[in-house]
Amino acid sequence: MKASNYQGDYTYQKVHVLSKGPALVATVGSGMMDRKLIIGYKKSGILGGFDKISAVVRIAYYGGDGRLKVSEKVIEMRKEWHGTGFMTPAMIHQDYIALVDNLGFRGIHSMELAFFAGSQWDSNYNANYSLDPNEVAASNVQFVSTDGGPEVNPSCWDFIVSQMGK
């Protein structure tokens, strides 16, 4: 990498994990991949015994016109195969923000999560699990993998799964 003038850790994947109750949010990124978001729901939550659950993801973000916009999407979550709960696949922002215009995307202002299975909900007692991107980035629960690539590598997944079990 020295010949390209990139930093030596340019391809390293960096993971940040934030847990709020049974809700878990992880980001994975490097210099050569779009930042990915992974949402988890721990088995210890009230929906942990179900076969499948869904997450309602409400995002406030800045559109290309600089105005704050809100998008809400329902994302199905599959059981994590180690039995720690439920997880989404690694997603880029188009996967979890339903853009209602063609004005583009500047960044997330805040995120709220609620989870459901059938008629049973876990919405943090109607307050939702709320966070902002700075909380995730500032989390001291971090991992760095020297393995690169355009997709989340197995050691990063293993770290996130280990946090699901806590």
C-alpha positions as CSV (number, residue, x, y, z in Angstrom):
1,M,0.0,0.0,0.0
2,K,3.0,2.4,0.4
3,A,3.2,2.9,-3.3
4,S,-0.4,4.1,-3.4
5,N,0.1,6.7,-0.6
6,Y,-2.8,5.1,1.3
7,Q,-2.4,4.6,5.1
8,G,-1.3,1.1,6.0
9,D,-4.7,0.4,7.7
10,Y,-6.8,1.6,4.7
11,T,-8.2,-1.8,4.0
12,Y,-8.6,-2.9,7.7
13,Q,-12.3,-3.4,8.6
14,K,-13.3,-1.5,11.7
15,V,-16.3,-2.5,13.8
16,H,-18.2,-0.4,16.3
17,V,-21.0,-2.0,18.3
18,L,-23.7,-0.3,20.5
19,S,-26.2,-2.2,22.6
20,K,-29.4,-0.7,24.1
21,G,-31.3,-3.4,26.0
22,P,-31.8,-6.3,23.6
23,A,-31.2,-4.0,20.5
24,L,-27.8,-4.0,19.0
25,V,-26.4,-1.8,16.2
26,A,-23.0,-2.5,14.5
27,T,-21.2,-0.6,11.8
28,V,-18.4,-2.0,9.7
29,G,-16.3,0.0,7.4
30,S,-12.9,0.4,5.8
31,G,-11.3,2.7,3.2
32,M,-12.3,0.3,0.4
33,M,-15.9,-0.6,1.4
34,D,-19.2,1.3,1.9
35,R,-20.0,1.5,5.6
36,K,-22.4,-1.4,6.5
37,L,-25.0,-1.4,9.2
38,I,-26.1,-4.6,11.0
39,I,-29.1,-4.6,13.4
40,G,-29.4,-7.3,16.0
41,Y,-32.0,-8.3,18.6
42,K,-30.6,-10.4,21.5
43,K,-32.1,-13.7,22.5
44,S,-32.5,-12.3,26.0
45,G,-35.2,-9.8,24.8
46,I,-38.9,-10.5,25.2
47,L,-39.1,-11.6,21.5
48,G,-36.0,-14.0,21.8
49,G,-38.1,-17.1,21.8
50,F,-39.8,-16.5,18.4
51,D,-38.8,-18.2,15.2
52,K,-38.6,-14.9,13.3
53,I,-39.0,-11.2,14.0
54,S,-39.1,-7.9,12.2
55,A,-37.5,-4.6,13.0
56,V,-39.2,-1.3,12.3
57,V,-36.4,1.1,11.5
58,R,-37.2,4.8,11.6
59,I,-34.4,7.0,10.3
60,A,-34.2,10.8,10.4
61,Y,-31.7,11.9,7.7
62,Y,-30.7,14.9,5.7
63,G,-31.7,14.9,2.1
64,G,-29.8,16.4,-0.7
65,D,-31.7,19.7,-0.2
66,G,-30.4,19.9,3.4
67,R,-33.8,19.3,4.9
68,L,-34.4,16.7,7.7
69,K,-36.5,13.8,6.3
70,V,-37.9,10.7,8.0
71,S,-38.0,7.3,6.5
72,E,-39.5,4.1,8.0
73,K,-38.9,0.6,6.8
74,V,-39.7,-2.9,8.1
75,I,-36.8,-5.3,7.9
76,E,-37.2,-9.1,8.5
77,M,-34.6,-10.5,10.8
78,R,-33.4,-14.1,10.7
79,K,-32.1,-16.2,13.6
80,E,-28.4,-15.9,14.1
81,W,-27.1,-19.4,13.6
82,H,-25.1,-19.5,16.9
83,G,-28.4,-19.0,18.8
84,T,-27.6,-15.5,20.1
85,G,-30.8,-13.9,18.7
86,F,-31.7,-12.3,15.4
87,M,-29.6,-10.3,12.9
88,T,-30.0,-8.5,9.6
89,P,-27.6,-9.0,6.8
90,A,-25.0,-6.2,6.4
91,M,-26.8,-3.3,4.8
92,I,-25.8,-0.1,3.0
93,H,-28.1,3.0,3.6
94,Q,-30.3,2.2,0.6
95,D,-31.3,-1.1,2.3
96,Y,-32.7,0.6,5.4
97,I,-33.7,4.1,4.3
98,A,-36.7,4.3,1.9
99,L,-35.7,7.3,-0.1
100,V,-38.9,9.1,-1.1
101,D,-37.2,11.5,-3.4
102,N,-34.2,11.7,-5.7
103,L,-32.5,14.4,-3.7
104,G,-29.8,12.1,-2.4
105,F,-28.6,11.3,1.1
106,R,-26.2,13.2,3.3
107,G,-26.2,11.4,6.6
108,I,-28.2,9.9,9.4
109,H,-29.4,12.3,12.1
110,S,-31.0,9.7,14.4
111,M,-32.3,6.1,14.3
112,E,-35.2,4.5,16.2
113,L,-35.8,0.8,16.4
114,A,-38.8,-1.3,17.5
115,F,-39.2,-5.0,17.0
116,F,-42.2,-7.3,16.6
117,A,-43.3,-10.9,16.1
118,G,-46.9,-11.3,15.2
119,S,-48.8,-9.1,17.6
120,Q,-46.1,-9.0,20.2
121,W,-43.9,-5.9,20.3
122,D,-40.7,-4.7,22.0
123,S,-40.6,-1.0,21.5
124,N,-38.8,-0.1,24.7
125,Y,-42.1,0.6,26.4
126,N,-43.3,2.8,23.4
127,A,-40.1,4.9,23.6
128,N,-38.3,2.9,20.8
129,Y,-34.6,2.1,21.0
130,S,-33.1,5.4,20.0
131,L,-29.6,6.3,19.0
132,D,-27.6,8.6,16.8
133,P,-24.6,7.7,14.6
134,N,-22.2,9.5,16.9
135,E,-23.1,7.1,19.8
136,V,-22.2,4.1,17.6
137,A,-19.0,5.7,16.4
138,A,-18.0,6.7,20.0
139,S,-18.7,3.2,21.4
140,N,-15.8,1.7,23.1
141,V,-16.9,-1.7,21.9
142,Q,-14.7,-2.0,18.9
143,F,-12.7,-4.4,16.8
144,V,-10.3,-4.1,13.9
145,S,-9.6,-6.8,11.4
146,T,-6.6,-6.7,9.2
147,D,-8.5,-8.6,6.6
148,G,-10.0,-6.4,3.9
149,G,-12.5,-6.8,1.2
150,P,-15.7,-5.2,0.0
151,E,-17.9,-7.3,2.3
152,V,-17.9,-7.8,6.1
153,N,-15.3,-10.5,6.8
154,P,-15.8,-13.5,9.1
155,S,-13.7,-12.2,12.0
156,C,-15.9,-9.0,12.1
157,W,-19.1,-11.1,12.1
158,D,-17.7,-13.3,14.9
159,F,-17.0,-10.2,17.0
160,I,-20.6,-8.9,16.4
161,V,-22.0,-12.3,17.3
162,S,-20.0,-12.4,20.5
163,Q,-21.5,-9.0,21.5
164,M,-25.0,-10.4,20.8
165,G,-24.3,-13.1,23.4
166,K,-23.6,-10.5,26.1
